[in-house]
Amino acid sequence: MKILIDTNVVLDVVLNNAAFASNSKRIIELSEQKRFIGYISASAITDIFYISRKKLGEKIAKKTLKHLMHIFLPAP
């Protein structure tokens, strides 16, 4: 099964949004476990980097995005 993951789902985990982080984390874990093929849009990649860089700093944002690209495939 292929699933397109919304930007906000990823940001909930990256920025630890308490209201949604546990459910969003579970979605990411399932993709990491190859229970489905997870995709994020090409524009989400830049959005996630931009927002996480402002909150977490550039070094952590780059490391986080690199990790995410091992979990999800980019959807053009």
C-alpha positions in Angstrom: 0.0 0.0 0.0 1.2 3.5 -0.8 0.3 6.4 1.4 1.0 10.2 1.0 1.9 11.6 4.4 0.8 15.1 5.2 3.4 17.7 6.1 1.7 18.4 9.4 2.0 14.7 10.4 5.8 14.9 10.0 6.0 18.3 11.7 4.0 17.0 14.7 6.7 14.5 15.4 9.7 16.7 14.5 8.5 19.6 16.6 7.0 17.4 19.3 3.4 18.8 19.1 2.0 17.2 22.2 -1.6 17.2 20.9 -0.8 15.0 17.9 2.7 13.6 18.3 1.8 10.1 19.5 -0.6 9.4 16.6 1.8 11.0 14.1 4.7 9.1 15.5 2.8 5.8 15.0 2.3 6.6 11.3 6.0 7.3 10.9 6.9 4.1 12.7 4.6 2.0 10.5 6.3 3.4 7.4 9.7 2.8 8.9 8.7 -0.8 9.5 7.7 -1.1 5.9 4.0 -1.8 6.7 3.3 0.6 3.8 5.3 2.8 1.5 5.2 6.3 2.8 5.6 9.3 0.5 5.9 13.0 1.3 5.5 15.6 -1.4 8.5 17.4 -2.8 7.1 20.7 -1.5 6.7 19.2 2.0 10.4 18.4 2.1 11.3 22.1 1.7 8.5 23.1 4.1 9.6 20.7 6.8 13.2 21.9 6.5 12.2 25.6 6.6 9.9 25.2 9.6 12.2 22.9 11.6 15.2 25.0 10.9 13.5 28.0 12.4 12.5 26.0 15.6 15.5 23.6 15.9 18.4 25.1 14.1 19.9 24.3 10.8 22.2 21.4 11.9 19.3 19.5 13.6 16.9 20.3 10.7 19.3 18.8 8.1 19.9 15.7 10.2 16.2 15.3 10.7 15.4 15.7 7.0 18.1 13.2 6.1 16.6 10.7 8.5 13.1 11.3 7.1 14.4 10.7 3.5 15.4 7.1 4.7 11.8 6.5 5.8 9.8 8.3 3.1 10.0 8.5 -0.6 9.6 11.9 -2.3 6.4 12.3 -4.4 6.8 14.8 -7.3 
